[in-house]
Amino acid sequence: MLLPNDMTQITALQSNRDRLPEWFRSQTGLGGADQISTVQQIIRQHGIHTICEEGRCPNRGECYSQKTATFLLMGAVCTRNCGFCQVDKGAPMPLDLAEPQKIAEAVRLLGLRYVVLTSVARDDLTDQGAGHFVETIKSIRNLEPDLKIEVLTPDFRGDRALICQVAGAMPVCYNHNIETVERLQGKVRRGAKYERSLGVLATVKQFFPEIVTKSGLMLGHSETESEIIQCLKDLWRVGCTSVTLGQYLRPSLAHLPVQKYWKPEEFTALGDMAKEIGFSQVRSAPLVRSSYHAGEE
């Protein structure tokens, strides 16, 4: 499987038009090799997944050193086929009912202070995996009751009962990524809808106003600045107060090509605009990912 932030693989596979600009390449680098090795050993021993490792996130060493990690629930095969995503697609394996306890034990061994729980889409399950999120939160809190937990969920096909089931477990932050601007949703997020994603965040804020809601966009799919600003305003309108903006990287030639590499100064300007709209937490830079500095207030 090709991984989007493995710079050697990407550079070797992409055409000259897609080749990473020098200013972007100079920012990459894994760092924290000892931290990465320790986490890799523990997740292998427990037979679990982290999106940090599955995606070879360039920030994972930094996050591990800050005692933050993002776990990928319900396997590494997704029932959807988004044009940007590196996760394998197909028929998932049955749920590992022991996974919540395995993750809780890994969290304890790693001494984490902040955990993000995300998952593949599981449209094959009756509850689309909502119950598994809740069981994992419960298992972690049984061992580490004071640890802060953020969730990054699929859209649950807009089922408000399932959204509230996860939010009712009271994570400190409920994250659902809208990924791209309205015009590009069908091309980039096959099976997802712009208004549905806004509805996920609106539902959380309506029934659990004390929970921070968060979303993120990948830039580089031909979106315009005005479209990004409109998307940010739409997110703000439904009560989202935290946002991440990062550069899309093409996982392989089978995925959507990068249409533009936004420059660092452009990310800075967009981040400033997000703050002007009213977002209280903004992360905007080429290497920013959904969970970047997630544990910071």
N, C-alpha and C positions, 0 to 999 in steps of 0.2 A: 504494500500500500504506500502511495506517495504522500508525503506529509508536507503541509504548506509552508512551514517555517524552516525546513531543512534547506539551507541556502545553497549547498553544493548541488543537491538534486535539482532544485528549481532552476538554477543558472544553467545547468547542463541541458535541461529539457526545453527551456523556453527559447523561442525564436529571438532573433536580434531585436525585433520590435518590442518584445516583452522583457528584454534583459533588464535586470535591476540597475537603476541609476547608481552612480558611484557614491553619491551622498547617502543613499539608503544602505548600500552594502557596508559602508563604514560604521553604521550604527549597530550592526548585528554582532552577535557573539553571545555565547551561552552564559559564561561566568558561573561562579559557584559550583565548580565541578564536584567538590566533596559533598555538598548538599544534594546535588542531583543524584550522585551515586547512592547515597544513603536512602533517598526516597525510592529510587528504582528497585533497590533490594527489597524494601518492605512491601511495595505493591506487588512485586513478583511473588514473594512468599505468601501473600494473602490472596492471590489470584483475582485482583481487582484492577480497575482502570482509572487513570487520571487523564483528563483532557490535556493537561500540561505535557504528558509524555506522548499521548496519541497524536497530538498536534505538533510536537517538538517546539513548544512555545519558546521564543527567544528570551522571554522574561522569567523562565521558570526557576533559574538559579536564584535570581533576586527575590522572587516570591517565597521560595523555600526558606531562604535566610531570614525572611520576615515572618516565618511560621504560618504561611498561607498556602493552601493547595486547593485544586479543583478536581473533584472526583466525578467520573463518568459512570452513571448508573445504568443498569439493565443491559449490559453488554456493549459491544462495539459495532453492531450492525443496525442500521437505521431503516425504517420502513418508508422513508421519503427519499427523493432523489434531487435534492437542490443542486443547482448548477455551480455553486461555489465550494461545496463542502467536501472535505477529504475523507469523511467517515464512510466505511463500506456500506453499500445498500443491498437489500435483499430480505430474506426471511430470517428474522432473529431467532436465537436460541430461546428455550424456555427460561423464565426468570430463575435466577439463583436466589432462593429464599433465604440463604445464609448471608447474602451480600451485605445487608444492613449491619449485621454484627461484625463482619470482616472489616468493613470500612471504619466502624467505631473503634475497633482494636488498632487499626493502622493509625487513626487520628491520635489515639493515646500514645502509641509508640513514637510517633513523630513529634509529639509535644506541640501540636498545632494550636494556635490561638483563634484562627479564623478559617472557616471551611466553606467552600462553595460546592454545592451539589448540582450537577447538571445531568443531562441524559440524552440519549438518542430519542427520536420519536418512536413511540410504540403504539401505532394505530391498530396493531393486531390484538391488543389487550382490551378487555371490557372497560377498564377504568383508565386506559392509556398510560398506565404507570403512576398515576397520582398516589395510590396507596403505598407504592414502593418508596416514593419520596418521603411520605409521612413516617413509614417504618424506619427508614434510615435516620431521619431526624431524631426519632424516639431513641433509637439504639445509641446514637452519639451522646445524647443528653443523659442517658443512664450511666455512662462512663465519665462524661465531661459536662456536668450540668451548666457550667458557666461559659462554655465555649460559644462563640458567635457563629451563626450559620446563615448563609445566603443561599437562595435557590435561583437557578437559571433554567427555566422550564420551557418545554415546547408549548404550542398554543392550545393543546387539549381540544382542538377543533372548536374552540370557543365555548366549550361546555362550562358554564359558570359554576355548577356544583363541583366539578373536578378542580377548577381553579381555586375555589374557596376551601376545598378539602386540604390542598397543599398550604394555602395561606393560613388556614386555621391552626396549623402546627406552629405558627408564629416564628418564622425566620425573621432575622433583623432586616433583611432586604429581599424583595421579590424582583428578580430580573427576568425580563423576556425581551429578546432582541428583535427589533423590527428589521434589522439587517441592511435595508436599502430604501431608497425613496419610493413614493407611490408608483410612479411610472414604470419602474423596473421590477416590481414585485413578481409578476408572472414569469419573467425571464430568469430571475435570480433564485426565487424561493418557490419552487414548484410544489403546489399543494398548500401553500400558505396564502394569507390574504392580509392586506394592509389594515383594513378596518377591524378585522378579527384580532390582529395583534394589539391594536390600540384598545380593543375591548377587553383583552386580558388584563392590561394594566389598569384600565378604568374599573374593572370588577374588583380587583384587589383594593384599590383606593376607596371604593364605595363601601365595602364591607369591613375593611381592616385599615382605616385611615392612619393608624400609628405605624404601619409597616412602610419603610422606604421603598419606592418603586424605581426601577432602573431599566434602561434600554441601551442599545448600541447600534452603530452603523459601520459597515465596511465601505470605504470609499475606493473608487477606481473602476466603477461599472458604467461610466459615462454620465453620472449624475452631475447636475449643475449646482453652483453655489446657492442659487435661489431655491432649488428643490430641496437641498439640505436644510436650509433655514425653515422652509415650510414644514418639513418633517419634524424638526425640533419644536416648532410651535405646536404641531399636532400632539406630540408627546407631552409637552407642557400642559396642554389643554386638558389631558386626561389625568393629570396629577403626578406625572413622572418628574422626579426632581434630580435624578442622577443619570448621566449619559457618558458613553464612551464613543470615541471616533478613532478609527484606525485604518490602515491601508490594507486592502485586499491583496493577497498574493495567490497566484494561480498554482494549485496543487499539482496539476499535470496537464498535458495537452488535451485531455478529454474534458477538462473543465473550462469554464468561461475564461476568455483571455482578459488580461488587465487592459483597460482602455486608457487609464491615466494613472501616473504616480503623482499623488498630491505632495507638494513640497512641505518641509517642516514648518516654514513660515505660514503656509496656507492653513495647516492644522492649527497653528497658534491663533490665527485670526478667527477660524471657525469656533475654536474653544472660547475665545473672548465673546463672540456673538452669542454662544449658548449661555454664557454667564449673564449677558445683558438681557436675554429672554427671561432668566430667572432661575436657571438650574443651580443648585447649591453645590453639587459635586460634578466636575467636568474633567475627563481625561481625554486629551486630544493630541495625538502624535502618531507617526507612521507605525511604530511597533506596539501601540496600545491594543490590548485585547480585552474581552469582556470582563475578566477578573483582575485586570491590572490594578494594583494597590487597592484591592477590594476592601481590605480591612481597615483602611484609613477613614476617619470621620470627614 
